[in-house]
Amino acid sequence: MKTILVTICLVIWGIFFWNFTAMANDYNKAVTGHVIQNASIIDKEELMKQELANLAHKHTIELISILQAYLPTILDGIAADLRMKSDLQYKCSLQSDNYKNKECQ
């Protein structure tokens, strides 16, 4: 029974990803076909602007997900840097004017 369920899940999973990749390629095929058929009347500059905007949007979404994954590490680094600067400032404030470390001058 378990093998049948696993097999069914794998088949459904395969069909889903097969359809997803087909939909992703349809846009490129449609744009390429339209450009080839109507090359003389297409505003190529506007088409390039739209394609660059599309790519920028895709990369922005990808960048946001990467930042979301690494944000705790980034914030820990910033917090450590702020603690280090605060410690140095406190250490320098404790020293007299006659004696200052190299870091405090």
Residue frames as qw, qx, qy, qz and C-alpha x, y, z in Angstrom:
[[0.000, 0.886, 0.464, 0.000, 0.00, 0.00, 0.00],
 [0.307, -0.796, 0.095, 0.512, 2.82, 2.40, 0.87],
 [0.412, -0.154, 0.582, 0.684, 4.61, 1.77, -2.42],
 [0.219, 0.628, 0.652, 0.364, 1.45, 2.55, -4.38],
 [0.137, -0.942, -0.251, 0.173, 1.01, 5.85, -2.50],
 [0.406, -0.600, 0.327, 0.607, 4.67, 6.75, -3.01],
 [0.395, 0.159, 0.674, 0.603, 4.40, 5.93, -6.72],
 [0.105, 0.808, 0.546, 0.191, 1.25, 8.01, -7.10],
 [0.258, -0.895, -0.047, 0.361, 2.88, 10.94, -5.28],
 [0.439, -0.366, 0.487, 0.661, 5.96, 10.74, -7.50],
 [0.318, 0.429, 0.680, 0.502, 3.83, 10.65, -10.66],
 [0.029, -0.919, -0.393, -0.015, 1.78, 13.66, -9.54],
 [0.385, -0.759, 0.161, 0.500, 4.96, 15.49, -8.55],
 [0.454, -0.082, 0.598, 0.656, 6.51, 14.75, -11.96],
 [0.214, 0.663, 0.617, 0.366, 3.41, 15.92, -13.84],
 [0.177, -0.932, -0.219, 0.228, 3.32, 19.14, -11.80],
 [0.368, -0.639, 0.335, 0.586, 6.94, 20.03, -12.57],
 [0.417, 0.187, 0.681, 0.572, 6.58, 19.01, -16.21],
 [0.111, 0.822, 0.515, 0.215, 3.63, 21.38, -16.59],
 [0.297, -0.879, -0.043, 0.371, 5.41, 24.13, -14.65],
 [0.417, -0.375, 0.478, 0.676, 8.44, 24.05, -16.94],
 [0.321, 0.454, 0.677, 0.483, 6.21, 23.99, -20.00],
 [0.026, -0.928, -0.373, 0.004, 4.43, 27.14, -18.82],
 [0.384, -0.741, 0.167, 0.524, 7.74, 28.87, -18.11],
 [0.407, -0.125, 0.604, 0.674, 8.98, 28.23, -21.64],
 [0.295, 0.683, 0.644, 0.177, 5.72, 29.31, -23.32],
 [0.041, -0.932, -0.093, 0.346, 6.40, 33.00, -22.62],
 [0.294, -0.556, 0.524, 0.574, 9.79, 32.89, -24.30],
 [0.372, 0.218, 0.799, 0.419, 8.40, 30.99, -27.29],
 [0.194, 0.825, 0.530, -0.032, 5.51, 33.44, -27.65],
 [0.094, -0.888, 0.104, 0.437, 7.72, 36.54, -27.48],
 [0.346, -0.350, 0.669, 0.558, 10.28, 35.07, -29.89],
 [0.348, 0.420, 0.782, 0.303, 7.59, 34.04, -32.36],
 [0.117, 0.909, 0.360, -0.171, 5.92, 37.44, -32.18],
 [0.187, -0.769, 0.310, 0.526, 9.22, 39.25, -32.75],
 [0.372, -0.099, 0.763, 0.519, 10.08, 37.04, -35.73],
 [0.284, 0.595, 0.724, 0.202, 6.66, 37.49, -37.35],
 [0.050, 0.953, 0.286, 0.083, 6.39, 41.23, -36.73],
 [0.671, -0.240, 0.001, 0.702, 10.04, 42.31, -36.81],
 [0.284, 0.388, 0.256, 0.839, 9.40, 45.35, -38.98],
 [0.278, -0.695, -0.266, -0.608, 6.65, 46.94, -36.83],
 [0.714, -0.555, -0.366, 0.220, 7.90, 46.13, -33.31],
 [0.052, -0.909, 0.261, -0.321, 9.40, 48.89, -31.20],
 [0.811, 0.107, -0.487, 0.307, 12.57, 47.04, -30.27],
 [0.134, 0.401, -0.461, 0.780, 13.59, 49.61, -27.67],
 [0.616, -0.340, 0.159, -0.693, 10.31, 49.25, -25.80],
 [0.941, -0.040, -0.313, -0.119, 10.52, 45.46, -26.03],
 [0.596, 0.262, -0.539, 0.535, 14.03, 45.55, -24.55],
 [0.195, -0.415, 0.373, -0.807, 12.83, 47.81, -21.71],
 [0.816, -0.248, -0.009, -0.522, 10.02, 45.40, -20.89],
 [0.902, 0.082, -0.406, 0.122, 12.29, 42.35, -21.00],
 [0.359, 0.347, -0.528, 0.687, 14.85, 44.06, -18.75],
 [0.456, -0.381, 0.261, -0.761, 12.09, 45.02, -16.33],
 [0.930, -0.121, -0.205, -0.281, 10.89, 41.40, -16.34],
 [0.760, 0.185, -0.487, 0.387, 14.41, 40.12, -15.62],
 [0.049, 0.422, -0.443, 0.789, 14.95, 42.73, -12.91],
 [0.697, -0.344, 0.084, -0.623, 11.72, 41.66, -11.25],
 [0.946, -0.029, -0.323, -0.022, 12.71, 37.98, -11.31],
 [0.587, 0.261, -0.488, 0.590, 16.13, 38.74, -9.85],
 [0.232, -0.466, 0.298, -0.800, 14.62, 41.02, -7.21],
 [0.860, -0.292, -0.059, -0.414, 12.30, 38.25, -6.04],
 [0.887, 0.087, -0.375, 0.255, 15.24, 35.84, -5.94],
 [0.303, 0.420, -0.426, 0.742, 17.38, 38.35, -4.03],
 [0.511, -0.476, 0.173, -0.695, 14.62, 38.91, -1.46],
 [0.953, -0.209, -0.159, -0.154, 14.38, 35.18, -0.78],
 [0.726, 0.232, -0.402, 0.507, 18.18, 34.97, -0.40],
 [0.007, -0.484, 0.343, -0.805, 18.18, 37.93, 1.99],
 [0.745, -0.411, 0.005, -0.525, 15.36, 36.35, 3.94],
 [0.946, -0.061, -0.297, 0.117, 17.39, 33.16, 4.34],
 [0.655, 0.151, -0.321, 0.667, 20.58, 34.97, 5.42],
 [0.171, -0.782, -0.041, -0.598, 19.04, 37.85, 7.37],
 [0.755, -0.654, -0.044, -0.003, 19.65, 36.34, 10.84],
 [0.808, -0.070, 0.035, 0.583, 23.35, 35.91, 10.04],
 [0.297, 0.578, 0.100, 0.753, 23.59, 39.44, 8.64],
 [0.405, -0.802, -0.077, -0.432, 21.87, 40.90, 11.72],
 [0.848, -0.468, -0.044, 0.244, 24.17, 38.92, 14.04],
 [0.664, 0.186, 0.048, 0.723, 27.19, 40.40, 12.24],
 [0.008, 0.703, 0.097, 0.704, 25.81, 43.92, 12.52],
 [0.649, -0.730, -0.097, -0.190, 25.04, 43.40, 16.23],
 [0.848, -0.251, -0.030, 0.466, 28.58, 42.11, 16.87],
 [0.452, 0.407, 0.069, 0.791, 30.06, 45.12, 15.07],
 [0.258, -0.770, -0.106, -0.574, 27.91, 47.54, 17.09],
 [0.795, -0.596, -0.093, 0.070, 28.90, 45.81, 20.35],
 [0.766, 0.008, -0.004, 0.643, 32.57, 46.06, 19.41],
 [0.203, 0.569, 0.077, 0.793, 32.27, 49.79, 18.62],
 [0.509, -0.758, -0.131, -0.386, 30.33, 50.40, 21.83],
 [0.857, -0.407, -0.092, 0.302, 32.95, 48.56, 23.88],
 [0.599, 0.223, 0.013, 0.769, 35.74, 50.60, 22.31],
 [0.075, -0.697, -0.108, -0.705, 33.91, 53.84, 22.97],
 [0.695, -0.692, -0.115, -0.158, 33.31, 52.87, 26.61],
 [0.843, -0.185, -0.063, 0.501, 36.94, 51.78, 27.06],
 [0.403, 0.408, 0.043, 0.818, 38.17, 55.09, 25.65],
 [0.304, -0.764, -0.131, -0.554, 35.82, 57.05, 27.89],
 [0.807, -0.569, -0.127, 0.097, 37.34, 55.36, 30.97],
 [0.738, 0.055, -0.051, 0.671, 40.90, 56.34, 30.08],
 [0.220, -0.804, -0.124, 0.539, 42.35, 59.60, 31.30],
 [0.449, 0.891, -0.037, -0.060, 43.54, 62.33, 28.95],
 [0.211, -0.762, 0.599, 0.130, 47.17, 61.64, 29.92],
 [0.281, -0.210, 0.918, 0.185, 47.04, 58.03, 28.78],
 [0.738, 0.404, 0.083, -0.534, 45.18, 56.95, 25.65],
 [0.715, 0.005, 0.658, 0.236, 45.54, 53.75, 23.64],
 [0.136, -0.153, 0.589, 0.782, 46.27, 53.89, 19.93],
 [0.022, 0.476, 0.824, 0.306, 42.64, 53.00, 19.22],
 [0.142, -0.789, -0.514, 0.306, 41.33, 55.92, 21.27],
 [0.253, -0.472, 0.118, 0.836, 43.35, 58.71, 19.67]]
